[in-house]
Amino acid sequence: MESCEVCHVDHKERRSSTLFLLIVSGSSLLVSLLMGKPQISLFAYLLSGFEVFKKTIKNFARLKFFDENSLMSIATLGALFLGEFPEAATVMVLYRFGEFIEHYTIDRSRREMKKLLTESPRYAWRLKQDSVEQVHVDELMVGDVVLVRLGEKVPSDGIVVEGSAQINVSHLTGEPLPQAVTVGENVYAGSIVENGTLKVKISKRYRDSSMARVVELVQKAQERKTKAERFITKFARYYTPAVVISAIVLIFVLHFVFALNFSESLYRSLILLVISCPCALVLSVPLTYVAALGKASRKGIFLKGAQYLDAIADVENVVFDKTGTLTETTLELASVEPQEGFSRDEVLFLAAHAALGSNHPLSRTLSESFKVNASLLKDSKEIPGLGVKAVVADRLVHLGNDRFLHEEHVEHPKSVCEAKAKVVHLGVDGQYAGTFVFKEKLKNTAQETVKKLRQAGLKVYVMSGDSEGAVKEVTENLGQVQYFANLRPEDKLALLEERIMKDGTTMFVGDGVNDAPALSRSDVGVAMNSLGNDSAIEIADAVLMNAEPIQVWHLFTISKRTRWIVLQNIVLAIGTKVAFMILAAMGKATMWQGVFADTGVMVLCTLNSFRLFLDRSSSTVSKFGTEKRDSF
């Protein structure tokens, strides 16, 4: 029997017993109303109210006298005293029904977030000389080689050293289709081998793996409250005792000032108590944020706290990094243009080895285009936004953009400065040696994402360290998007601070490569495709595990919808209560109307929050172009 990893309670069993009690108590109440036997409703009252009374007594023992449970207890006991049995029972049954919906919604939402916990590997098969031993993942050390067979999970981040397979990473990225991996490629903790067998050399201990970082992120997200949640909690702390005192004062005012009899004064005060209970707000507002976090997790979107949903809902500017965010991380080497005096093989050899010292997508493409010997690379240094400087086979190599050549005083023709394509230049021993031209491709959902964001009234910008020609070529396919080229990381930061952020709340979306300052400084930093990129997970406010830009739109729509539902609940709850409180004080409201104004509105608000799960209007698109309908 599965139990909650936090409170060690079997929520499914508890939900079943609560549902059974609700059915029995609700049926008893219905029979009482149909038969005109109010005494039968007393059974429904006791059955549904037992947990409420138990919580009230516990709170009183801790000197906590005022919360929604004590209000429910006081108001309904008063109703019983006046002989209003069906009304008292209805308050309790509806209150417990609202709680049931709340717990069901929270459990369902957390189930989505806790999938990561259940997907976490526990054991691994470690290869030791000629034997294989089973060890706990926490015992694995960097450098260990493990065997991962069909149906098993990769125990920690590592590199494939033998074999090839199809692996499933849908629990992390939301990508439904398996990915093919072979020798030399990275694999991540929790990935499931769907066919084949792999030998993986561990590159990180499990506690430092990408999956462990994301699990930690999910757990912390549930602990961080939004401003609205904190306000509601603080509001209820002062509001509840104020309501109780007001109800007591109302009894004396009605009895002694307006000369009403004591029973009528007490009746009106009890109606006021029932109406005034803050259950609708206390339950529905946090519930909406929990549901939103669960919905986001289902799409492979993980936020560091619910408070970022509010910040994203206020976003006016969206700034995209180009390479790896709007365009594919793997680029095709279209042509090699060696300078006179250098052969094609020579420039490829030097560039591919120098590229080993960089994690830029262009460098990866170059290093994979030539068989390299890592021992030939020495004194490698990457300069973010410019390129990489290294010694290869005792020759000084500069590999980067035109600006890099200028800053390193590498002599080159003027035509190199005017290149409009996606290019990387090579300098050897201080002289220009050639240019590599790449073919860049927009991701499948880039155009759709930008179009939707602009239609929603947001300003969209593109920043890149690439040449103006390369950036312009990409942005022309995105529509009317303002772009900035030839930017270093510090240039992106300055542009954000001095220009874009002054024009409204700003979200920066990047893949974490050279984006750390911008991710950290923007109002909302969103890291995309962050498996294996620990710095991005650490710095960003939200992490998009899938590589497709459409997740930015999903994140924005979830945030906007959450804000709208929270606002609806607040207006409905407060508006209804204020109206009925005035009627109650004037003697125009009955206990049945008070029941609707409290527990009825609470049920409506919780059902309204639950709509986040029922919204099936959006779809996601995988990087392979496969469209799937959201199952919420």
Phi and psi in degrees as a GROMACS rama.xvg file:
@    title "Ramachandran Plot"
@    xaxis  label "Phi"
@    yaxis  label "Psi"
@TYPE xy
-78.8185  138.723  GLU-2
-126.987  159.849  SER-3
-62.5201  133.973  CYS-4
-73.258  -14.5335  GLU-5
-92.9198  -54.2774  VAL-6
-107.692  -0.335646  CYS-7
58.2804  34.4932  HIS-8
-113.983  137.451  VAL-9
-78.9301  96.5424  ASP-10
-66.9628  -31.8225  HIS-11
-65.524  -43.9009  LYS-12
-66.016  -41.9441  GLU-13
-65.3027  -39.4548  ARG-14
-62.9861  -39.9581  ARG-15
-64.2037  -43.1736  SER-16
-67.2788  -38.4495  SER-17
-64.5043  -42.1673  THR-18
-62.2811  -41.1582  LEU-19
-61.0386  -46.1723  PHE-20
-62.5614  -38.8422  LEU-21
-63.9701  -41.5246  LEU-22
-64.5302  -44.6048  ILE-23
-66.1585  -48.5198  VAL-24
-66.8884  -39.3365  SER-25
-64.5917  -40.4501  GLY-26
-64.7015  -41.5232  SER-27
-62.3875  -41.8088  SER-28
-63.6304  -42.0254  LEU-29
-63.1572  -43.7845  LEU-30
-61.464  -41.5806  VAL-31
-60.6468  -43.7851  SER-32
-70.3409  -39.9624  LEU-33
-69.932  -36.7257  LEU-34
-89.9538  -8.15836  MET-35
68.3129  29.9352  GLY-36
-111.925  87.4758  LYS-37
-62.1332  -22.6176  PRO-38
-65.3331  -30.8575  GLN-39
-64.4559  -32.5234  ILE-40
-66.0011  -19.1628  SER-41
-62.8022  -34.6202  LEU-42
-64.5565  -44.325  PHE-43
-61.8307  -39.6412  ALA-44
-61.7502  -49.3646  TYR-45
-66.5758  -38.8044  LEU-46
-66.8005  -45.7964  LEU-47
-81.9162  -24.3613  SER-48
-90.7234  -5.52465  GLY-49
-56.6214  -48.0993  PHE-50
-64.5918  -35.856  GLU-51
-65.5095  -44.8109  VAL-52
-64.0564  -38.8093  PHE-53
-62.7505  -43.2704  LYS-54
-66.1008  -38.5036  LYS-55
-63.1266  -45.4953  THR-56
-62.722  -42.6554  ILE-57
-61.8218  -41.7993  LYS-58
-66.918  -39.9144  ASN-59
-61.9478  -38.5543  PHE-60
-64.1438  -27.9015  ALA-61
-94.0077  9.68929  ARG-62
64.5638  28.0801  LEU-63
-105.731  95.0071  LYS-64
-90.8807  -18.1245  PHE-65
-125.502  107.235  PHE-66
-152.656  -177.529  ASP-67
-63.6188  -30.1426  GLU-68
-67.5058  -43.0358  ASN-69
-67.241  -36.6641  SER-70
-62.5839  -45.2914  LEU-71
-59.1703  -44.9996  MET-72
-63.7238  -49.4214  SER-73
-62.7169  -47.537  ILE-74
-64.1454  -44.9852  ALA-75
-73.8464  -34.0434  THR-76
-64.496  -38.3656  LEU-77
-63.1798  -40.3195  GLY-78
-63.4537  -39.7256  ALA-79
-62.7791  -40.1522  LEU-80
-59.4998  -34.4182  PHE-81
-88.5226  1.88341  LEU-82
83.6145  13.7352  GLY-83
-89.5508  66.9726  GLU-84
-64.7628  -52.0157  PHE-85
-59.7523  -39.7597  PRO-86
-63.9765  -44.387  GLU-87
-62.0002  -42.6275  ALA-88
-65.837  -39.1076  ALA-89
-63.8313  -41.0586  THR-90
-57.0794  -48.2473  VAL-91
-66.8007  -44.5859  MET-92
-63.756  -45.6979  VAL-93
-66.9219  -37.0196  LEU-94
-61.2944  -45.8828  TYR-95
-67.4832  -32.3643  ARG-96
-65.9855  -42.0694  PHE-97
-62.1604  -41.1463  GLY-98
-62.3336  -39.1355  GLU-99
-61.9159  -46.0375  PHE-100
-61.3865  -41.9764  ILE-101
-59.5159  -50.2513  GLU-102
-64.8396  -38.4098  HIS-103
-63.1457  -44.7171  TYR-104
-64.4127  -44.5979  THR-105
-63.7547  -43.7419  ILE-106
-62.5719  -41.258  ASP-107
-66.6741  -41.2394  ARG-108
-64.6581  -47.2419  SER-109
-67.8868  -26.8506  ARG-110
-62.0131  -38.3099  ARG-111
-64.949  -42.3979  GLU-112
-72.2034  -32.4167  MET-113
-81.7139  -4.93023  LYS-114
-55.1187  -33.713  LYS-115
-61.5936  -38.9377  LEU-116
-65.6477  -43.1728  LEU-117
-72.4973  -25.4276  THR-118
-81.3524  -12.3732  GLU-119
-63.7063  130.16  SER-120
-68.7893  149.579  PRO-121
-112.849  -35.9325  ARG-122
-129.31  161.603  TYR-123
-143.161  155.722  ALA-124
-101.117  103.363  TRP-125
-90.7374  131.262  ARG-126
-84.3407  126.687  LEU-127
-133.838  102.149  LYS-128
55.5252  -114.661  GLN-129
-100.806  9.95576  ASP-130
-121.377  165.019  SER-131
-124.133  129.215  VAL-132
-125.675  143.404  GLU-133
-87.4452  126.633  GLN-134
-133.217  157.672  VAL-135
-72.1704  147.128  HIS-136
-58.3163  -29.0279  VAL-137
-68.8152  -17.0162  ASP-138
-85.3183  -13.444  GLU-139
-69.1713  138.514  LEU-140
-115.973  157.258  MET-141
-58.4788  130.358  VAL-142
102.56  -19.6076  GLY-143
-63.4352  146.696  ASP-144
-110.542  127.865  VAL-145
-118.88  154.533  VAL-146
-101.519  127.006  LEU-147
-122.342  114.698  VAL-148
-101.806  176.221  ARG-149
-51.9159  127.267  LEU-150
85.7557  -7.91986  GLY-151
-92.6583  164.125  GLU-152
-101.269  141.545  LYS-153
-65.1235  125.206  VAL-154
-75.0681  -26.2844  PRO-155
-162.248  168.717  SER-156
-60.5109  139.935  ASP-157
-169.201  -173.046  GLY-158
-121.566  134.902  ILE-159
-69.7984  123.491  VAL-160
-108.459  -12.7242  VAL-161
-160.28  137.402  GLU-162
95.3629  172.422  GLY-163
-145.522  154.023  SER-164
-164.313  166.897  ALA-165
-99.1903  127.754  GLN-166
-119.661  147.112  ILE-167
-103.79  120.631  ASN-168
-121.262  24.8899  VAL-169
-62.0041  -30.0661  SER-170
-67.8536  -20.7901  HIS-171
-100.583  -39.8625  LEU-172
-105.976  -18.6106  THR-173
81.5792  -3.51569  GLY-174
-73.8408  117.379  GLU-175
-74.5686  -24.4914  PRO-176
-92.866  142.49  LEU-177
-68.6883  158.148  PRO-178
-113.52  141.662  GLN-179
-87.3164  133.071  ALA-180
-130.172  150.347  VAL-181
-144.906  -172.783  THR-182
-55.8279  133.204  VAL-183
92.3471  -7.75193  GLY-184
-96.1423  152.786  GLU-185
-80.7102  142.473  ASN-186
-130.312  156.99  VAL-187
-124.781  151.481  TYR-188
-52.1328  135.556  ALA-189
92.3773  -13.5794  GLY-190
-64.8135  135.482  SER-191
-101.909  128.346  ILE-192
-78.5635  117.513  VAL-193
-94.1125  -23.4716  GLU-194
-158.054  153.412  ASN-195
87.538  -178.884  GLY-196
-136.804  140.782  THR-197
-124.414  146.997  LEU-198
-110.534  123.298  LYS-199
-120.5  129.655  VAL-200
-90.2487  119.43  LYS-201
-67.1646  126.956  ILE-202
-106.23  -14.9989  SER-203
-144.363  143.709  LYS-204
-65.7053  153.598  ARG-205
-57.5895  -38.3731  TYR-206
-64.3441  -18.6085  ARG-207
-103.404  1.86669  ASP-208
-71.907  163.106  SER-209
-60.6592  -39.5699  SER-210
-65.4174  -43.0125  MET-211
-61.7969  -37.5201  ALA-212
-65.0801  -42.8809  ARG-213
-69.2238  -38.9267  VAL-214
-58.9734  -43.8579  VAL-215
-62.961  -39.375  GLU-216
-61.8393  -44.6705  LEU-217
-63.8925  -42.5967  VAL-218
-64.3386  -41.0671  GLN-219
-70.5121  -31.6265  LYS-220
-60.3672  -35.345  ALA-221
-72.1887  -18.4997  GLN-222
-91.0287  -19.4153  GLU-223
-92.0827  125.108  ARG-224
-97.9721  153.523  LYS-225
-81.0224  169.991  THR-226
-60.6833  -39.1223  LYS-227
-63.7961  -42.9119  ALA-228
-64.8377  -43.3581  GLU-229
-63.9771  -38.0755  ARG-230
-65.1014  -44.5785  PHE-231
-62.4976  -41.5214  ILE-232
-62.1339  -45.713  THR-233
-68.3487  -39.561  LYS-234
-60.0281  -46.2969  PHE-235
-64.532  -32.3901  ALA-236
-62.4077  -36.724  ARG-237
-97.7028  -30.2585  TYR-238
-66.9522  -44.3495  TYR-239
-60.9866  -51.8954  THR-240
-62.8829  -32.922  PRO-241
-63.311  -38.4592  ALA-242
-66.3122  -43.7989  VAL-243
-61.4869  -44.7558  VAL-244
-64.3166  -40.9516  ILE-245
-62.8356  -38.9327  SER-246
-64.9227  -40.6648  ALA-247
-66.305  -43.3617  ILE-248
-61.9356  -39.5969  VAL-249
-61.3271  -37.1342  LEU-250
-57.6315  -49.2484  ILE-251
-69.0082  -39.2156  PHE-252
-62.9974  -47.3519  VAL-253
-66.6632  -36.6119  LEU-254
-78.1387  -46.062  HIS-255
-93.671  -32.1665  PHE-256
-88.4817  -45.895  VAL-257
-98.274  2.16189  PHE-258
59.9652  31.3104  ALA-259
-80.0803  152.691  LEU-260
-68.7779  162.524  ASN-261
-63.2146  -40.7055  PHE-262
-60.6621  -44.3994  SER-263
-66.0624  -40.1498  GLU-264
-63.3153  -44.2099  SER-265
-64.0838  -40.8414  LEU-266
-60.054  -47.1484  TYR-267
-65.0876  -37.8506  ARG-268
-66.2306  -38.4213  SER-269
-66.3132  -38.6864  LEU-270
-61.2368  -42.2722  ILE-271
-59.7409  -41.9623  LEU-272
-61.6532  -46.5636  LEU-273
-61.2339  -47.0517  VAL-274
-63.5469  -38.4038  ILE-275
-78.3825  -12.2965  SER-276
-55.0802  128.989  CYS-277
-83.5339  21.3568  PRO-278
-54.4244  -43.4995  CYS-279
-57.3135  -42.064  ALA-280
-76.7583  -46.0207  LEU-281
-61.7052  -33.9005  VAL-282
-88.8136  -46.5174  LEU-283
-76.4587  -34.2745  SER-284
-67.5397  -53.168  VAL-285
-62.0315  -34.6084  PRO-286
-59.9415  -40.4715  LEU-287
-62.8611  -41.8693  THR-288
-68.9543  -38.4411  TYR-289
-63.6012  -43.449  VAL-290
-61.5551  -38.6262  ALA-291
-66.238  -41.6941  ALA-292
-62.8861  -38.745  LEU-293
-66.372  -42.1478  GLY-294
-63.6967  -41.9695  LYS-295
-63.3828  -42.46  ALA-296
-60.6556  -37.9572  SER-297
-58.7746  -30.503  ARG-298
-91.5144  5.82246  LYS-299
79.6716  24.8896  GLY-300
-113.197  121.006  ILE-301
-120.588  124.165  PHE-302
-104.964  150.177  LEU-303
-79.8908  -3.61497  LYS-304
176.263  153.298  GLY-305
-65.0135  -21.5223  ALA-306
-62.7744  -23.8859  GLN-307
-73.8087  -19.0858  TYR-308
-62.6759  -40.8424  LEU-309
-65.5021  -42.6298  ASP-310
-63.9817  -41.3232  ALA-311
-67.3929  -35.4055  ILE-312
-63.9614  -23.1016  ALA-313
-92.8614  -2.17856  ASP-314
-62.1243  134.301  VAL-315
-115.14  -25.8839  GLU-316
-123.752  134.044  ASN-317
-120.021  121.074  VAL-318
-111.969  122.772  VAL-319
-104.412  134.592  PHE-320
-71.216  152.436  ASP-321
-87.7201  -65.295  LYS-322
-68.9457  122.979  THR-323
85.6269  -10.9241  GLY-324
-108.833  -56.3776  THR-325
-94.8447  -23.2887  LEU-326
-113.21  160.991  THR-327
-64.5737  145.96  GLU-328
-74.9161  -26.5611  THR-329
-96.2139  121.025  THR-330
-111.543  155.62  LEU-331
-96.239  129.905  GLU-332
-76.0752  104.05  LEU-333
-77.2833  -40.8524  ALA-334
-159.623  156.171  SER-335
-117.309  125.297  VAL-336
-119.629  85.3379  GLU-337
-72.1314  145.049  PRO-338
-74.5319  153.96  GLN-339
-56.2599  131.756  GLU-340
103.392  -8.45621  GLY-341
-125.587  139.466  PHE-342
-88.6054  163.636  SER-343
-61.4202  -45.6961  ARG-344
-64.6634  -35.0788  ASP-345
-67.0896  -46.6767  GLU-346
-68.9179  -34.8728  VAL-347
-64.7398  -42.5784  LEU-348
-60.2762  -49.645  PHE-349
-68.0976  -42.0607  LEU-350
-67.5292  -42.7335  ALA-351
-63.042  -37.2731  ALA-352
-73.1851  -41.3974  HIS-353
-64.3952  -34.0811  ALA-354
-65.321  -19.3142  ALA-355
-60.8227  -23.9561  LEU-356
-87.7203  10.2243  GLY-357
-131.711  149.089  SER-358
-104.161  12.2289  ASN-359
-69.551  142.852  HIS-360
-53.9791  -37.4631  PRO-361
-65.4925  -37.6423  LEU-362
-65.9177  -40.0081  SER-363
-62.3872  -40.3853  ARG-364
-62.6185  -42.4307  THR-365
-66.1871  -45.436  LEU-366
-66.2848  -25.3031  SER-367
-85.8233  -8.56763  GLU-368
-89.8116  -2.10345  SER-369
-147.964  141.368  PHE-370
-70.624  118.609  LYS-371
-111.757  156.887  VAL-372
-121.667  104.023  ASN-373
-58.9362  -23.3069  ALA-374
-69.1421  -16.3866  SER-375
-81.804  -11.2589  LEU-376
-91.4507  127.951  LEU-377
-137.885  154.617  LYS-378
48.8378  48.0637  ASP-379
-83.0035  134.739  SER-380
-141.928  123.166  LYS-381
-94.9415  132.208  GLU-382
-108.141  106.694  ILE-383
-52.6195  132.605  PRO-384
82.8034  -5.60611  GLY-385
-122.639  -59.3383  LEU-386
165.071  -157.743  GLY-387
-131.14  140.588  VAL-388
-116.787  129.866  LYS-389
-154.227  165.516  ALA-390
-108.877  119.301  VAL-391
-122.042  119.064  VAL-392
51.3352  45.0787  ALA-393
66.6521  19.9723  ASP-394
-120.518  138.631  ARG-395
-79.1454  121.625  LEU-396
-120.028  132.696  VAL-397
-115.535  126.458  HIS-398
-130.838  114.685  LEU-399
176.315  -155.418  GLY-400
-90.0524  178.656  ASN-401
-61.6417  -38.8403  ASP-402
-60.1635  -35.8503  ARG-403
-64.6053  -42.3413  PHE-404
-61.0743  -40.9257  LEU-405
-65.6477  -46.1764  HIS-406
-68.3978  -27.5583  GLU-407
-96.2552  5.20377  GLU-408
57.7975  43.0841  HIS-409
-90.894  118.384  VAL-410
-65.8851  135.249  GLU-411
-156.935  155.044  HIS-412
-65.7771  156.788  PRO-413
-63.1953  -31.1813  LYS-414
-60.991  -27.024  SER-415
-64.6101  -35.9188  VAL-416
-70.5787  -20.0775  CYS-417
-98.8086  7.60099  GLU-418
-60.4419  132.845  ALA-419
-106.165  -12.8447  LYS-420
-86.6746  179.309  ALA-421
-79.7169  104.315  LYS-422
-131.875  157.609  VAL-423
-130.921  133.77  VAL-424
-103.027  153.147  HIS-425
-121.942  130.175  LEU-426
-118.353  137.516  GLY-427
-127.867  120.644  VAL-428
52.4528  40.701  ASP-429
84.1212  3.08838  GLY-430
-121.258  145.827  GLN-431
-65.4422  130.31  TYR-432
-117.44  -15.4888  ALA-433
158.453  175.019  GLY-434
-132.681  142.98  THR-435
-112.823  125.077  PHE-436
-103.748  130.348  VAL-437
-116.7  151.676  PHE-438
-103.822  121.811  LYS-439
-107.532  143.067  GLU-440
-128.099  132.885  LYS-441
-67.4787  146.767  LEU-442
-68.2885  156.449  LYS-443
-53.4769  -38.6301  ASN-444
-104.18  9.33666  THR-445
-62.2074  -49.2067  ALA-446
-63.3079  -44.6148  GLN-447
-60.6895  -42.6705  GLU-448
-62.5099  -49.8002  THR-449
-62.404  -40.7702  VAL-450
-61.533  -45.3519  LYS-451
-65.3488  -42.1774  LYS-452
-63.3508  -42.3596  LEU-453
-68.3668  -37.5313  ARG-454
-65.6018  -27.166  GLN-455
-80.5785  0.858459  ALA-456
92.4624  9.32992  GLY-457
-89.0404  149.192  LEU-458
-90.2697  131.326  LYS-459
-115.525  130.767  VAL-460
-125.385  155.259  TYR-461
-125.419  129.657  VAL-462
-118.291  143.565  MET-463
-158.193  153.192  SER-464
-88.2442  -2.7176  GLY-465
-76.2989  170.739  ASP-466
-65.5748  158.401  SER-467
-61.3944  -37.2154  GLU-468
-62.53  -43.2568  GLY-469
-66.7091  -40.8329  ALA-470
-70.3826  -41.2778  VAL-471
-61.9737  -40.0581  LYS-472
-60.0322  -40.0658  GLU-473
-72.1814  -45.9432  VAL-474
-70.0159  -24.4309  THR-475
-62.4481  -28.2479  GLU-476
-84.6086  -4.8244  ASN-477
-101.459  -6.35801  LEU-478
98.9871  -155.228  GLY-479
-80.6609  84.3645  GLN-480
-122.919  129.571  VAL-481
-78.931  136.359  GLN-482
-128.601  158.693  TYR-483
-134.373  129.263  PHE-484
-118.087  172.18  ALA-485
56.3695  41.5301  ASN-486
-104.053  134.036  LEU-487
-83.633  167.385  ARG-488
-54.2355  -40.7659  PRO-489
-69.8371  -28.188  GLU-490
-68.4565  -40.6134  ASP-491
-60.7307  -42.7639  LYS-492
-62.7117  -46.3112  LEU-493
-63.6382  -40.3421  ALA-494
-64.1395  -40.8021  LEU-495
-61.1187  -51.6444  LEU-496
-68.445  -43.3481  GLU-497
-88.5708  -13.9226  GLU-498
-132.95  -63.3029  ARG-499
-72.5115  -44.9807  ILE-500
-67.3859  -21.912  MET-501
-72.2661  -13.5099  LYS-502
-100.361  12.3145  ASP-503
133.279  172.24  GLY-504
-58.773  131.681  THR-505
-123.11  133.559  THR-506
-108.313  129.506  MET-507
-109.635  130.012  PHE-508
-117.764  119.445  VAL-509
-146.077  170.575  GLY-510
-93.7009  6.0582  ASP-511
89.2939  -10.5174  GLY-512
-89.1263  113.013  VAL-513
66.4655  11.6971  ASN-514
-107.744  1.03974  ASP-515
-53.2862  -47.4709  ALA-516
-61.2962  -43.1605  PRO-517
-68.4615  -40.7606  ALA-518
-60.4598  -40.8676  LEU-519
-73.3315  -36.862  SER-520
-85.768  -29.4741  ARG-521
-63.9202  161.295  SER-522
-61.1441  -38.1271  ASP-523
-136.473  118.589  VAL-524
-100.393  126.071  GLY-525
-120.967  118.863  VAL-526
-98.3997  129.803  ALA-527
-108.392  143.656  MET-528
55.9349  56.8765  ASN-529
-98.2169  9.12807  SER-530
-60.5326  124.671  LEU-531
86.3433  -7.71288  GLY-532
-106.017  84.0494  ASN-533
-64.3881  -36.1119  ASP-534
-64.4545  -37.5998  SER-535
-65.3511  -43.06  ALA-536
-62.9473  -37.6611  ILE-537
-69.9691  -40.8944  GLU-538
-86.0979  -41.009  ILE-539
-69.5581  156.695  ALA-540
-87.8617  -26.4606  ASP-541
-138.48  145.7  ALA-542
-122.854  124.011  VAL-543
-102.332  108.047  LEU-544
-74.9446  -24.3201  MET-545
-82.8512  154.537  ASN-546
-90.7036  2.57307  ALA-547
-92.9232  135.367  GLU-548
-60.4246  -23.7831  PRO-549
-58.8324  -21.3201  ILE-550
-65.1988  -26.4598  GLN-551
-63.8661  -41.9001  VAL-552
-66.0337  -42.4118  TRP-553
-59.4175  -43.5978  HIS-554
-61.5951  -42.8848  LEU-555
-65.3938  -45.3146  PHE-556
-68.2336  -38.0142  THR-557
-61.7462  -42.7182  ILE-558
-65.0703  -44.9923  SER-559
-63.691  -43.6176  LYS-560
-65.4097  -38.0813  ARG-561
-62.3581  -46.9604  THR-562
-57.9115  -43.7912  ARG-563
-65.9059  -41.6729  TRP-564
-68.8154  -40.1995  ILE-565
-60.4557  -44.7033  VAL-566
-62.7111  -43.3167  LEU-567
-58.5817  -45.4741  GLN-568
-64.04  -42.5431  ASN-569
-63.5464  -47.2628  ILE-570
-64.2546  -44.9095  VAL-571
-61.9188  -46.4354  LEU-572
-67.306  -51.8688  ALA-573
-69.2732  -43.7547  ILE-574
-60.0139  -46.446  GLY-575
-64.0873  -43.8001  THR-576
-65.8884  -44.0873  LYS-577
-60.8961  -44.1325  VAL-578
-61.9611  -46.5258  ALA-579
-75.2026  -28.2406  PHE-580
-64.4177  -39.6267  MET-581
-64.7822  -43.8957  ILE-582
-63.4955  -38.6456  LEU-583
-64.83  -43.7668  ALA-584
-64.5684  -29.3529  ALA-585
-87.0708  -4.35189  MET-586
80.8939  14.9376  GLY-587
-95.6102  -6.19943  LYS-588
-108.167  138.292  ALA-589
-93.6438  170.21  THR-590
-62.8544  -34.5146  MET-591
-64.3353  -39.5017  TRP-592
-67.3545  -35.7867  GLN-593
-63.2172  -38.4761  GLY-594
-60.7484  -44.5529  VAL-595
-63.6461  -44.1532  PHE-596
-63.7921  -24.6173  ALA-597
-100.804  -81.8002  ASP-598
-70.3406  -30.5146  THR-599
-63.2685  -46.8217  GLY-600
-66.6014  -36.1902  VAL-601
-59.9278  -44.703  MET-602
-63.3133  -42.2363  VAL-603
-61.9562  -41.8699  LEU-604
-66.9557  -41.8286  CYS-605
-67.9157  -38.0256  THR-606
-64.8655  -36.4536  LEU-607
-63.8324  -40.6761  ASN-608
-64.2192  -37.059  SER-609
-65.0514  -17.6118  PHE-610
-60.5501  -23.0262  ARG-611
-57.5942  -32.6422  LEU-612
-77.8208  -27.1453  PHE-613
-90.857  -4.15903  LEU-614
-75.2784  109.219  ASP-615
-109.53  17.3463  ARG-616
-75.6718  -23.6229  SER-617
-97.3645  154.276  SER-618
-131.614  159.306  SER-619
-116.653  153.467  THR-620
-122.827  125.748  VAL-621
-78.86  167.923  SER-622
-69.9221  -11.5683  LYS-623
-95.2793  4.85626  PHE-624
86.7844  7.82596  GLY-625
-82.6859  122.984  THR-626
-95.4004  136.37  GLU-627
-136.956  145.959  LYS-628
-85.931  137.37  ARG-629
-65.7509  131.047  ASP-630
-88.3124  2.08056  SER-631
